[in-house]
Amino acid sequence: MTRPRPLRFGVSVAQARSKAEWVATARKIESHGYSTLQMPDHLGQQLAPIAALQAAAEATQTLRIGSLVLDNDFRHPVLLAKEAATLDLLSGGRFELGLGAGWEGSEYVQAGISFDAPGVRVSRMEEALHLIKGLFADGHVLSGFGFRGLPQADAATSSADSGWWRRQACALDGGTGGDDCRLQSDRAS
């Protein structure tokens, strides 16, 4: 059974010429009543999303911050999980993680990463989502997916006992909190 969710509006921003401009933009978005500042993830002329989102969180009080969306192939999922958990902690629980399978072939070439077929990229994203969900839930993950040569579960979750992986909310692929870390296809059933 689905629960009703309030309608929210956000703004997608990617560039600023200075820290002062970025901070002013985030504060303006918040003062105009928007709920979320979101950032894309491209290699072109834009700020790096993780650092810029943290700066936006520091400059605001209630504005949620999010990625729209991070390219799964640009980051190892264990490291991304730690970055997301840290960003969520330092923002006071205001981070929303969006993760995608990647689509811009020229960026893969620019980064020196193989631009695999869509099905392969989606499978890697599914693997990453399952791993991140496991790290956020109880710190235990299943190994053996095989796409990235992930470390064994014990090695990947050695920090789980210290609470780094646990978060108050998890928002993956459009989720809005609680136990909502599942693939969109899981939601449709």
Beta strands, then each sheet from edge to edge (+ up, - down):
strand 1: 10-12
strand 2: 36-39
strand 3: 64-67
strand 4: 70-71
strand 5: 95-96
strand 6: 99-100
sheet 1: 1+ 2+ 3+ 5+
sheet 2: 4+ 6+
end
